[in-house]
Amino acid sequence: MISSWLLRGFDRKTLITLALLALAAVAVPVMNLVVPAGSALHIPNYMVALLGKYLCYAMLALALDLVWGFCGILSLGHGAFFALGGYAMGMYLMRQIGPRGVYGDPILPDFMVFLNWKQLPWFWHGFDMFWFAALMALAVPGVLAFIFGWFAFRSRVNGVYLSIITQALTYALMLAFFRNDMGFGGNNGLTDFKDILGFDIQADATRVVLFSITAVMLGLMLVIASAIIRSKYGKVLIGVRDAESRTRFLGYRVENMKLFAFTVSAMMAGVAGALYVPLIGIINPGEFAPANSIEVVIWTAVGGRATLIGPILGAVLVNGGKTVFTGAFPDQWLFALGGLFVAVTLFLPKGIVGTIGQKLGERKERQALRRNGADNTIQAAE
Protein backbone atom coordinates (compact mmCIF):
# COMPACT_ATOMS: atom_id res chain seq x y z
CA MET A 1 0.00 0.00 0.00
CA ILE A 2 2.85 2.40 0.88
CA SER A 3 4.65 1.66 -2.38
CA SER A 4 1.51 2.30 -4.42
CA TRP A 5 0.99 5.57 -2.56
CA LEU A 6 4.54 6.62 -3.41
CA LEU A 7 4.03 5.74 -7.05
CA ARG A 8 0.90 7.90 -7.14
CA GLY A 9 2.44 10.71 -5.10
CA PHE A 10 5.69 11.19 -7.00
CA ASP A 11 6.38 11.43 -10.70
CA ARG A 12 8.83 9.23 -12.56
CA LYS A 13 11.66 11.77 -12.44
CA THR A 14 11.46 11.93 -8.65
CA LEU A 15 11.44 8.16 -8.27
CA ILE A 16 14.41 7.81 -10.63
CA THR A 17 16.33 10.45 -8.66
CA LEU A 18 15.58 8.68 -5.38
CA ALA A 19 16.77 5.39 -6.88
CA LEU A 20 20.01 7.01 -8.08
CA LEU A 21 20.64 8.54 -4.65
CA ALA A 22 20.05 5.17 -2.99
CA LEU A 23 22.45 3.57 -5.47
CA ALA A 24 25.08 6.24 -4.79
CA ALA A 25 24.71 5.78 -1.03
CA VAL A 26 25.69 2.11 -1.47
CA ALA A 27 27.98 2.17 -4.52
CA VAL A 28 30.35 4.98 -3.45
CA PRO A 29 31.33 3.32 -0.13
CA VAL A 30 31.89 0.00 -1.91
CA MET A 31 33.98 1.61 -4.65
CA ASN A 32 36.04 3.45 -2.04
CA LEU A 33 36.58 0.77 0.61
CA VAL A 34 36.25 -2.53 -1.27
CA VAL A 35 37.49 -1.89 -4.82
CA PRO A 36 41.33 -1.96 -4.94
CA ALA A 37 43.12 1.38 -5.31
CA GLY A 38 44.63 0.40 -8.65
CA SER A 39 41.26 -0.35 -10.24
CA ALA A 40 39.59 2.05 -12.65
CA LEU A 41 36.40 1.75 -10.57
CA HIS A 42 38.08 2.84 -7.35
CA ILE A 43 36.91 6.17 -5.89
CA PRO A 44 39.70 7.91 -3.94
CA ASN A 45 39.11 9.50 -0.54
CA TYR A 46 39.21 13.07 -1.78
CA MET A 47 36.52 12.28 -4.35
CA VAL A 48 34.19 10.94 -1.63
CA ALA A 49 34.37 14.27 0.20
CA LEU A 50 33.98 16.14 -3.09
CA LEU A 51 30.87 14.18 -4.10
CA GLY A 52 29.44 14.70 -0.63
CA LYS A 53 29.98 18.44 -1.00
CA TYR A 54 28.11 18.40 -4.31
CA LEU A 55 25.15 16.66 -2.64
CA CYS A 56 25.11 19.25 0.16
CA TYR A 57 25.02 22.00 -2.46
CA ALA A 58 22.23 20.10 -4.24
CA MET A 59 20.23 20.11 -1.01
CA LEU A 60 20.75 23.85 -0.70
CA ALA A 61 19.60 24.42 -4.29
CA LEU A 62 16.54 22.25 -3.65
CA ALA A 63 15.72 24.39 -0.62
CA LEU A 64 15.91 27.55 -2.72
CA ASP A 65 13.74 26.03 -5.45
CA LEU A 66 10.99 25.41 -2.92
CA VAL A 67 10.58 29.16 -2.33
CA TRP A 68 11.78 30.62 -5.63
CA GLY A 69 10.40 28.08 -8.08
CA PHE A 70 7.06 27.43 -6.40
CA CYS A 71 6.41 30.55 -4.34
CA GLY A 72 8.11 33.29 -6.34
CA ILE A 73 10.41 34.38 -3.50
CA LEU A 74 13.87 35.04 -4.95
CA SER A 75 16.02 34.74 -1.84
CA LEU A 76 19.60 35.97 -2.19
CA GLY A 77 20.39 35.04 1.41
CA HIS A 78 19.99 31.28 1.60
CA GLY A 79 23.73 30.99 2.12
CA ALA A 80 23.12 32.44 5.59
CA PHE A 81 20.85 29.56 6.61
CA PHE A 82 23.36 27.10 5.17
CA ALA A 83 26.20 28.68 7.16
CA LEU A 84 24.19 28.81 10.40
CA GLY A 85 23.50 25.09 10.16
CA GLY A 86 27.20 24.55 9.48
CA TYR A 87 28.23 26.58 12.51
CA ALA A 88 25.86 24.59 14.73
CA MET A 89 27.56 21.35 13.68
CA GLY A 90 31.00 22.97 13.83
CA MET A 91 30.42 24.00 17.44
CA TYR A 92 29.61 20.40 18.34
CA LEU A 93 32.76 19.17 16.57
CA MET A 94 34.87 21.77 18.37
CA ARG A 95 33.53 20.65 21.75
CA GLN A 96 34.53 17.08 20.88
CA ILE A 97 38.21 18.06 20.57
CA GLY A 98 38.58 18.52 24.34
CA PRO A 99 42.14 18.39 25.68
CA ARG A 100 43.53 17.26 22.30
CA GLY A 101 43.68 20.85 21.09
CA VAL A 102 46.87 22.85 20.69
CA TYR A 103 46.53 24.42 24.13
CA GLY A 104 45.18 21.33 25.88
CA ASP A 105 42.17 23.05 27.45
CA PRO A 106 39.40 20.46 28.05
CA ILE A 107 36.57 23.03 27.81
CA LEU A 108 37.58 26.04 25.74
CA PRO A 109 38.31 25.70 22.01
CA ASP A 110 41.80 26.75 20.93
CA PHE A 111 40.74 30.08 19.46
CA MET A 112 39.13 31.09 22.77
CA VAL A 113 42.30 30.24 24.67
CA PHE A 114 44.33 32.24 22.15
CA LEU A 115 42.00 35.23 22.59
CA ASN A 116 42.27 34.91 26.39
CA TRP A 117 38.65 33.96 27.03
CA LYS A 118 38.18 32.88 30.64
CA GLN A 119 35.02 30.81 30.33
CA LEU A 120 32.81 29.21 27.73
CA PRO A 121 30.13 31.62 26.40
CA TRP A 122 26.56 30.76 27.35
CA PHE A 123 25.55 30.06 23.74
CA TRP A 124 28.17 27.29 23.49
CA HIS A 125 26.58 25.26 26.27
CA GLY A 126 24.77 22.13 25.10
CA PHE A 127 26.86 21.74 21.98
CA ASP A 128 28.82 18.91 23.57
CA MET A 129 25.75 16.77 22.73
CA PHE A 130 25.09 15.72 19.13
CA TRP A 131 21.31 15.77 19.40
CA PHE A 132 21.39 19.35 20.64
CA ALA A 133 23.66 20.47 17.78
CA ALA A 134 21.44 18.69 15.24
CA LEU A 135 18.39 20.39 16.74
CA MET A 136 20.10 23.80 16.57
CA ALA A 137 21.06 23.19 12.93
CA LEU A 138 17.32 23.04 12.25
CA ALA A 139 16.04 25.52 14.83
CA VAL A 140 18.40 28.47 14.38
CA PRO A 141 17.89 28.88 10.60
CA GLY A 142 14.19 28.12 11.04
CA VAL A 143 13.67 30.70 13.79
CA LEU A 144 15.66 33.34 11.91
CA ALA A 145 13.65 32.70 8.73
CA PHE A 146 10.38 32.79 10.68
CA ILE A 147 11.18 36.12 12.34
CA PHE A 148 12.49 37.65 9.12
CA GLY A 149 9.55 36.36 7.10
CA TRP A 150 7.01 37.43 9.71
CA PHE A 151 7.95 41.09 9.29
CA ALA A 152 8.79 40.99 5.58
CA PHE A 153 5.69 39.17 4.32
CA ARG A 154 3.28 41.05 6.57
CA SER A 155 4.76 44.28 5.26
CA ARG A 156 4.10 42.90 1.76
CA VAL A 157 7.71 43.27 0.69
CA ASN A 158 8.00 41.56 -2.67
CA GLY A 159 10.17 41.23 -5.75
CA VAL A 160 13.56 42.82 -5.97
CA TYR A 161 13.12 44.60 -2.63
CA LEU A 162 12.78 41.29 -0.80
CA SER A 163 15.81 39.92 -2.67
CA ILE A 164 17.90 42.91 -1.61
CA ILE A 165 16.83 42.55 2.02
CA THR A 166 17.73 38.86 2.11
CA GLN A 167 21.13 39.69 0.63
CA ALA A 168 21.61 42.39 3.25
CA LEU A 169 20.76 39.84 5.94
CA THR A 170 23.49 37.42 4.91
CA TYR A 171 25.99 40.25 4.46
CA ALA A 172 25.28 41.55 7.96
CA LEU A 173 25.77 38.05 9.41
CA MET A 174 29.05 37.70 7.52
CA LEU A 175 30.37 40.92 9.04
CA ALA A 176 29.23 39.87 12.51
CA PHE A 177 30.82 36.43 12.33
CA PHE A 178 34.12 37.90 11.13
CA ARG A 179 34.49 39.61 14.53
CA ASN A 180 36.60 37.76 17.10
CA ASP A 181 34.44 38.93 19.98
CA MET A 182 31.41 37.10 18.57
CA GLY A 183 32.83 33.83 19.88
CA PHE A 184 32.76 31.86 16.62
CA GLY A 185 36.43 31.85 15.65
CA GLY A 186 36.51 35.13 13.73
CA ASN A 187 37.84 35.03 10.19
CA ASN A 188 39.49 31.62 10.77
CA GLY A 189 36.18 30.01 11.67
CA LEU A 190 36.01 26.52 13.18
CA THR A 191 38.31 23.71 12.06
CA ASP A 192 40.78 21.01 13.18
CA PHE A 193 37.94 18.64 14.04
CA LYS A 194 38.78 15.24 15.56
CA ASP A 195 35.68 13.12 16.20
CA ILE A 196 32.00 12.87 15.42
CA LEU A 197 29.91 10.64 17.67
CA GLY A 198 33.13 9.04 18.88
CA PHE A 199 34.40 8.14 15.39
CA ASP A 200 37.55 9.59 13.86
CA ILE A 201 36.34 12.20 11.38
CA GLN A 202 39.41 11.70 9.19
CA ALA A 203 38.95 7.91 8.89
CA ASP A 204 37.97 6.52 5.49
CA ALA A 205 35.01 4.61 6.91
CA THR A 206 33.67 7.75 8.60
CA ARG A 207 33.92 9.71 5.36
CA VAL A 208 31.93 7.20 3.34
CA VAL A 209 29.29 6.94 6.07
CA LEU A 210 28.94 10.72 6.06
CA PHE A 211 28.55 10.59 2.27
CA SER A 212 25.85 7.92 2.50
CA ILE A 213 23.98 9.90 5.16
CA THR A 214 24.15 12.98 2.95
CA ALA A 215 22.73 11.05 -0.03
CA VAL A 216 19.92 9.66 2.12
CA MET A 217 19.12 13.09 3.58
CA LEU A 218 19.00 14.62 0.10
CA GLY A 219 16.51 11.93 -0.89
CA LEU A 220 14.45 12.65 2.23
CA MET A 221 14.45 16.39 1.49
CA LEU A 222 13.33 15.64 -2.07
CA VAL A 223 10.46 13.53 -0.73
CA ILE A 224 9.43 16.30 1.69
CA ALA A 225 9.59 19.01 -0.98
CA SER A 226 7.67 16.87 -3.48
CA ALA A 227 5.01 16.04 -0.89
CA ILE A 228 4.60 19.75 -0.09
CA ILE A 229 4.29 20.77 -3.73
CA ARG A 230 1.81 17.99 -4.59
CA SER A 231 -0.42 18.73 -1.59
CA LYS A 232 -3.36 21.15 -1.59
CA TYR A 233 -1.11 23.68 0.12
CA GLY A 234 1.38 23.32 -2.74
CA LYS A 235 -1.30 24.11 -5.31
CA VAL A 236 -2.20 27.28 -3.44
CA LEU A 237 1.50 28.13 -3.14
CA ILE A 238 1.82 28.01 -6.93
CA GLY A 239 -1.24 30.25 -7.11
CA VAL A 240 0.55 32.73 -4.85
CA ARG A 241 3.51 32.67 -7.22
CA ASP A 242 1.45 33.19 -10.37
CA ALA A 243 -1.30 35.51 -9.10
CA GLU A 244 -0.73 36.69 -5.54
CA SER A 245 -3.44 39.37 -5.56
CA ARG A 246 -6.06 36.99 -6.91
CA THR A 247 -5.11 34.33 -4.35
CA ARG A 248 -5.41 36.90 -1.59
CA PHE A 249 -8.81 37.98 -2.93
CA LEU A 250 -10.02 34.37 -2.73
CA GLY A 251 -9.48 34.49 1.03
CA TYR A 252 -6.12 32.77 1.49
CA ARG A 253 -3.63 34.16 3.99
CA VAL A 254 -0.80 34.67 1.55
CA GLU A 255 1.57 35.80 4.31
CA ASN A 256 1.19 32.50 6.13
CA MET A 257 1.68 30.53 2.93
CA LYS A 258 4.95 32.30 2.22
CA LEU A 259 6.10 32.13 5.83
CA PHE A 260 5.68 28.36 6.04
CA ALA A 261 7.54 27.73 2.78
CA PHE A 262 10.33 30.14 3.69
CA THR A 263 10.82 28.59 7.13
CA VAL A 264 10.86 25.02 5.83
CA SER A 265 13.29 26.04 3.10
CA ALA A 266 15.64 27.64 5.64
CA MET A 267 15.60 24.51 7.79
CA MET A 268 16.48 22.40 4.75
CA ALA A 269 19.40 24.73 4.05
CA GLY A 270 20.51 24.38 7.68
CA VAL A 271 20.58 20.58 7.36
CA ALA A 272 22.70 20.92 4.22
CA GLY A 273 25.18 23.11 6.10
CA ALA A 274 25.33 20.72 9.05
CA LEU A 275 26.24 17.84 6.72
CA TYR A 276 28.71 19.97 4.77
CA VAL A 277 30.98 20.80 7.73
CA PRO A 278 32.12 17.29 8.80
CA LEU A 279 32.67 16.37 5.14
CA ILE A 280 34.81 19.42 4.35
CA GLY A 281 36.37 19.91 7.78
CA ILE A 282 35.95 23.66 8.17
CA ILE A 283 33.33 26.40 8.47
CA ASN A 284 34.18 30.10 8.35
CA PRO A 285 32.36 33.41 7.76
CA GLY A 286 33.12 33.21 4.05
CA GLU A 287 30.12 30.87 3.75
CA PHE A 288 27.90 33.89 4.49
CA ALA A 289 29.26 35.79 1.47
CA PRO A 290 26.43 37.11 -0.74
CA ALA A 291 28.21 35.71 -3.80
CA ASN A 292 27.61 32.20 -2.46
CA SER A 293 23.86 32.79 -2.31
CA ILE A 294 23.91 34.16 -5.85
CA GLU A 295 25.68 31.00 -7.00
CA VAL A 296 22.82 28.94 -5.56
CA VAL A 297 20.42 30.91 -7.74
CA ILE A 298 22.60 30.09 -10.76
CA TRP A 299 22.58 26.36 -9.96
CA THR A 300 18.81 26.43 -9.69
CA ALA A 301 18.38 28.37 -12.94
CA VAL A 302 20.78 26.11 -14.87
CA GLY A 303 19.07 22.94 -13.69
CA GLY A 304 15.54 24.24 -14.07
CA ARG A 305 13.50 26.35 -11.69
CA ALA A 306 10.26 24.87 -10.31
CA THR A 307 11.22 21.30 -11.18
CA LEU A 308 12.76 20.05 -7.88
CA ILE A 309 15.00 17.70 -9.85
CA GLY A 310 16.56 20.53 -11.86
CA PRO A 311 18.29 22.30 -8.96
CA ILE A 312 19.86 19.02 -7.83
CA LEU A 313 21.18 18.39 -11.32
CA GLY A 314 22.28 22.01 -11.72
CA ALA A 315 24.22 22.05 -8.44
CA VAL A 316 26.06 18.84 -9.29
CA LEU A 317 26.82 19.82 -12.89
CA VAL A 318 27.94 23.39 -12.19
CA ASN A 319 30.15 22.46 -9.25
CA GLY A 320 31.50 19.45 -11.11
CA GLY A 321 32.28 21.71 -14.05
CA LYS A 322 33.98 24.16 -11.72
CA THR A 323 36.19 21.37 -10.38
CA VAL A 324 37.10 20.20 -13.88
CA PHE A 325 37.73 23.69 -15.25
CA THR A 326 39.88 24.77 -12.30
CA GLY A 327 42.09 21.71 -12.85
CA ALA A 328 42.26 21.77 -16.63
CA PHE A 329 42.13 25.53 -17.28
CA PRO A 330 43.23 27.33 -14.09
CA ASP A 331 43.47 30.69 -15.85
CA GLN A 332 40.39 30.39 -18.07
CA TRP A 333 37.90 28.50 -15.92
CA LEU A 334 35.90 31.60 -15.02
CA PHE A 335 35.40 32.34 -18.71
CA ALA A 336 34.30 28.75 -19.32
CA LEU A 337 31.76 28.90 -16.51
CA GLY A 338 30.56 32.32 -17.66
CA GLY A 339 30.08 30.96 -21.16
CA LEU A 340 28.09 28.05 -19.74
CA PHE A 341 25.73 30.39 -17.89
CA VAL A 342 25.25 32.61 -20.92
CA ALA A 343 24.54 29.61 -23.14
CA VAL A 344 21.97 28.24 -20.72
CA THR A 345 20.27 31.64 -20.48
CA LEU A 346 20.07 32.02 -24.26
CA PHE A 347 19.27 28.49 -25.37
CA LEU A 348 17.74 26.87 -22.26
CA PRO A 349 15.74 29.64 -20.56
CA LYS A 350 13.81 27.10 -18.49
CA GLY A 351 16.93 25.26 -17.45
CA ILE A 352 18.02 21.78 -18.44
CA VAL A 353 15.20 19.81 -16.86
CA GLY A 354 12.56 22.44 -17.65
CA THR A 355 13.53 22.56 -21.33
CA ILE A 356 13.58 18.77 -21.64
CA GLY A 357 10.14 18.59 -20.01
CA GLN A 358 8.83 21.27 -22.37
CA LYS A 359 10.14 19.42 -25.44
CA LEU A 360 8.65 16.13 -24.28
CA GLY A 361 5.32 17.85 -23.60
CA GLU A 362 5.28 19.39 -27.07
CA ARG A 363 6.10 16.01 -28.60
CA LYS A 364 3.22 14.33 -26.76
CA GLU A 365 0.93 17.12 -27.86
CA ARG A 366 1.88 16.67 -31.51
CA GLN A 367 1.38 12.92 -31.24
CA ALA A 368 -2.05 13.46 -29.72
CA LEU A 369 -2.99 15.88 -32.50
CA ARG A 370 -1.87 13.37 -35.12
CA ARG A 371 -3.91 10.62 -33.49
CA ASN A 372 -6.94 12.86 -33.33
CA GLY A 373 -6.45 13.82 -36.99
CA ALA A 374 -6.20 10.16 -37.98
CA ASP A 375 -9.37 9.31 -36.02
CA ASN A 376 -11.25 12.15 -37.68
CA THR A 377 -10.13 10.95 -41.13
CA ILE A 378 -11.34 7.42 -40.40
CA GLN A 379 -14.69 8.69 -39.14
CA ALA A 380 -15.14 10.85 -42.24
CA ALA A 381 -14.35 7.88 -44.52
CA GLU A 382 -16.92 5.75 -42.72
C-alpha positions in Angstrom: 0.0 0.0 0.0 2.9 2.4 0.9 4.7 1.7 -2.4 1.5 2.3 -4.4 1.0 5.6 -2.6 4.5 6.6 -3.4 4.0 5.7 -7.1 0.9 7.9 -7.1 2.4 10.7 -5.1 5.7 11.2 -7.0 6.4 11.4 -10.7 8.8 9.2 -12.6 11.7 11.8 -12.4 11.5 11.9 -8.6 11.4 8.2 -8.3 14.4 7.8 -10.6 16.3 10.4 -8.7 15.6 8.7 -5.4 16.8 5.4 -6.9 20.0 7.0 -8.1 20.6 8.5 -4.6 20.1 5.2 -3.0 22.5 3.6 -5.5 25.1 6.2 -4.8 24.7 5.8 -1.0 25.7 2.1 -1.5 28.0 2.2 -4.5 30.3 5.0 -3.5 31.3 3.3 -0.1 31.9 0.0 -1.9 34.0 1.6 -4.7 36.0 3.5 -2.0 36.6 0.8 0.6 36.3 -2.5 -1.3 37.5 -1.9 -4.8 41.3 -2.0 -4.9 43.1 1.4 -5.3 44.6 0.4 -8.7 41.3 -0.4 -10.2 39.6 2.1 -12.6 36.4 1.7 -10.6 38.1 2.8 -7.3 36.9 6.2 -5.9 39.7 7.9 -3.9 39.1 9.5 -0.5 39.2 13.1 -1.8 36.5 12.3 -4.3 34.2 10.9 -1.6 34.4 14.3 0.2 34.0 16.1 -3.1 30.9 14.2 -4.1 29.4 14.7 -0.6 30.0 18.4 -1.0 28.1 18.4 -4.3 25.1 16.7 -2.6 25.1 19.3 0.2 25.0 22.0 -2.5 22.2 20.1 -4.2 20.2 20.1 -1.0 20.8 23.9 -0.7 19.6 24.4 -4.3 16.5 22.3 -3.7 15.7 24.4 -0.6 15.9 27.5 -2.7 13.7 26.0 -5.4 11.0 25.4 -2.9 10.6 29.2 -2.3 11.8 30.6 -5.6 10.4 28.1 -8.1 7.1 27.4 -6.4 6.4 30.6 -4.3 8.1 33.3 -6.3 10.4 34.4 -3.5 13.9 35.0 -4.9 16.0 34.7 -1.8 19.6 36.0 -2.2 20.4 35.0 1.4 20.0 31.3 1.6 23.7 31.0 2.1 23.1 32.4 5.6 20.9 29.6 6.6 23.4 27.1 5.2 26.2 28.7 7.2 24.2 28.8 10.4 23.5 25.1 10.2 27.2 24.6 9.5 28.2 26.6 12.5 25.9 24.6 14.7 27.6 21.3 13.7 31.0 23.0 13.8 30.4 24.0 17.4 29.6 20.4 18.3 32.8 19.2 16.6 34.9 21.8 18.4 33.5 20.7 21.8 34.5 17.1 20.9 38.2 18.1 20.6 38.6 18.5 24.3 42.1 18.4 25.7 43.5 17.3 22.3 43.7 20.9 21.1 46.9 22.8 20.7 46.5 24.4 24.1 45.2 21.3 25.9 42.2 23.1 27.4 39.4 20.5 28.1 36.6 23.0 27.8 37.6 26.0 25.7 38.3 25.7 22.0 41.8 26.7 20.9 40.7 30.1 19.5 39.1 31.1 22.8 42.3 30.2 24.7 44.3 32.2 22.2 42.0 35.2 22.6 42.3 34.9 26.4 38.7 34.0 27.0 38.2 32.9 30.6 35.0 30.8 30.3 32.8 29.2 27.7 30.1 31.6 26.4 26.6 30.8 27.3 25.6 30.1 23.7 28.2 27.3 23.5 26.6 25.3 26.3 24.8 22.1 25.1 26.9 21.7 22.0 28.8 18.9 23.6 25.7 16.8 22.7 25.1 15.7 19.1 21.3 15.8 19.4 21.4 19.4 20.6 23.7 20.5 17.8 21.4 18.7 15.2 18.4 20.4 16.7 20.1 23.8 16.6 21.1 23.2 12.9 17.3 23.0 12.3 16.0 25.5 14.8 18.4 28.5 14.4 17.9 28.9 10.6 14.2 28.1 11.0 13.7 30.7 13.8 15.7 33.3 11.9 13.6 32.7 8.7 10.4 32.8 10.7 11.2 36.1 12.3 12.5 37.6 9.1 9.5 36.4 7.1 7.0 37.4 9.7 8.0 41.1 9.3 8.8 41.0 5.6 5.7 39.2 4.3 3.3 41.0 6.6 4.8 44.3 5.3 4.1 42.9 1.8 7.7 43.3 0.7 8.0 41.6 -2.7 10.2 41.2 -5.7 13.6 42.8 -6.0 13.1 44.6 -2.6 12.8 41.3 -0.8 15.8 39.9 -2.7 17.9 42.9 -1.6 16.8 42.6 2.0 17.7 38.9 2.1 21.1 39.7 0.6 21.6 42.4 3.2 20.8 39.8 5.9 23.5 37.4 4.9 26.0 40.2 4.5 25.3 41.6 8.0 25.8 38.1 9.4 29.0 37.7 7.5 30.4 40.9 9.0 29.2 39.9 12.5 30.8 36.4 12.3 34.1 37.9 11.1 34.5 39.6 14.5 36.6 37.8 17.1 34.4 38.9 20.0 31.4 37.1 18.6 32.8 33.8 19.9 32.8 31.9 16.6 36.4 31.9 15.7 36.5 35.1 13.7 37.8 35.0 10.2 39.5 31.6 10.8 36.2 30.0 11.7 36.0 26.5 13.2 38.3 23.7 12.1 40.8 21.0 13.2 37.9 18.6 14.0 38.8 15.2 15.6 35.7 13.1 16.2 32.0 12.9 15.4 29.9 10.6 17.7 33.1 9.0 18.9 34.4 8.1 15.4 37.6 9.6 13.9 36.3 12.2 11.4 39.4 11.7 9.2 38.9 7.9 8.9 38.0 6.5 5.5 35.0 4.6 6.9 33.7 7.8 8.6 33.9 9.7 5.4 31.9 7.2 3.3 29.3 6.9 6.1 28.9 10.7 6.1 28.5 10.6 2.3 25.8 7.9 2.5 24.0 9.9 5.2 24.1 13.0 2.9 22.7 11.1 0.0 19.9 9.7 2.1 19.1 13.1 3.6 19.0 14.6 0.1 16.5 11.9 -0.9 14.5 12.7 2.2 14.4 16.4 1.5 13.3 15.6 -2.1 10.5 13.5 -0.7 9.4 16.3 1.7 9.6 19.0 -1.0 7.7 16.9 -3.5 5.0 16.0 -0.9 4.6 19.8 -0.1 4.3 20.8 -3.7 1.8 18.0 -4.6 -0.4 18.7 -1.6 -3.4 21.2 -1.6 -1.1 23.7 0.1 1.4 23.3 -2.7 -1.3 24.1 -5.3 -2.2 27.3 -3.4 1.5 28.1 -3.1 1.8 28.0 -6.9 -1.2 30.2 -7.1 0.6 32.7 -4.8 3.5 32.7 -7.2 1.4 33.2 -10.4 -1.3 35.5 -9.1 -0.7 36.7 -5.5 -3.4 39.4 -5.6 -6.1 37.0 -6.9 -5.1 34.3 -4.4 -5.4 36.9 -1.6 -8.8 38.0 -2.9 -10.0 34.4 -2.7 -9.5 34.5 1.0 -6.1 32.8 1.5 -3.6 34.2 4.0 -0.8 34.7 1.5 1.6 35.8 4.3 1.2 32.5 6.1 1.7 30.5 2.9 4.9 32.3 2.2 6.1 32.1 5.8 5.7 28.4 6.0 7.5 27.7 2.8 10.3 30.1 3.7 10.8 28.6 7.1 10.9 25.0 5.8 13.3 26.0 3.1 15.6 27.6 5.6 15.6 24.5 7.8 16.5 22.4 4.7 19.4 24.7 4.1 20.5 24.4 7.7 20.6 20.6 7.4 22.7 20.9 4.2 25.2 23.1 6.1 25.3 20.7 9.0 26.2 17.8 6.7 28.7 20.0 4.8 31.0 20.8 7.7 32.1 17.3 8.8 32.7 16.4 5.1 34.8 19.4 4.3 36.4 19.9 7.8 35.9 23.7 8.2 33.3 26.4 8.5 34.2 30.1 8.4 32.4 33.4 7.8 33.1 33.2 4.1 30.1 30.9 3.7 27.9 33.9 4.5 29.3 35.8 1.5 26.4 37.1 -0.7 28.2 35.7 -3.8 27.6 32.2 -2.5 23.9 32.8 -2.3 23.9 34.2 -5.8 25.7 31.0 -7.0 22.8 28.9 -5.6 20.4 30.9 -7.7 22.6 30.1 -10.8 22.6 26.4 -10.0 18.8 26.4 -9.7 18.4 28.4 -12.9 20.8 26.1 -14.9 19.1 22.9 -13.7 15.5 24.2 -14.1 13.5 26.3 -11.7 10.3 24.9 -10.3 11.2 21.3 -11.2 12.8 20.1 -7.9 15.0 17.7 -9.9 16.6 20.5 -11.9 18.3 22.3 -9.0 19.9 19.0 -7.8 21.2 18.4 -11.3 22.3 22.0 -11.7 24.2 22.1 -8.4 26.1 18.8 -9.3 26.8 19.8 -12.9 27.9 23.4 -12.2 30.2 22.5 -9.2 31.5 19.5 -11.1 32.3 21.7 -14.0 34.0 24.2 -11.7 36.2 21.4 -10.4 37.1 20.2 -13.9 37.7 23.7 -15.3 39.9 24.8 -12.3 42.1 21.7 -12.9 42.3 21.8 -16.6 42.1 25.5 -17.3 43.2 27.3 -14.1 43.5 30.7 -15.9 40.4 30.4 -18.1 37.9 28.5 -15.9 35.9 31.6 -15.0 35.4 32.3 -18.7 34.3 28.7 -19.3 31.8 28.9 -16.5 30.6 32.3 -17.7 30.1 31.0 -21.2 28.1 28.1 -19.7 25.7 30.4 -17.9 25.3 32.6 -20.9 24.5 29.6 -23.1 22.0 28.2 -20.7 20.3 31.6 -20.5 20.1 32.0 -24.3 19.3 28.5 -25.4 17.7 26.9 -22.3 15.7 29.6 -20.6 13.8 27.1 -18.5 16.9 25.3 -17.4 18.0 21.8 -18.4 15.2 19.8 -16.9 12.6 22.4 -17.7 13.5 22.6 -21.3 13.6 18.8 -21.6 10.1 18.6 -20.0 8.8 21.3 -22.4 10.1 19.4 -25.4 8.6 16.1 -24.3 5.3 17.8 -23.6 5.3 19.4 -27.1 6.1 16.0 -28.6 3.2 14.3 -26.8 0.9 17.1 -27.9 1.9 16.7 -31.5 1.4 12.9 -31.2 -2.1 13.5 -29.7 -3.0 15.9 -32.5 -1.9 13.4 -35.1 -3.9 10.6 -33.5 -6.9 12.9 -33.3 -6.4 13.8 -37.0 -6.2 10.2 -38.0 -9.4 9.3 -36.0 -11.3 12.2 -37.7 -10.1 10.9 -41.1 -11.3 7.4 -40.4 -14.7 8.7 -39.1 -15.1 10.8 -42.2 -14.4 7.9 -44.5 -16.9 5.7 -42.7 
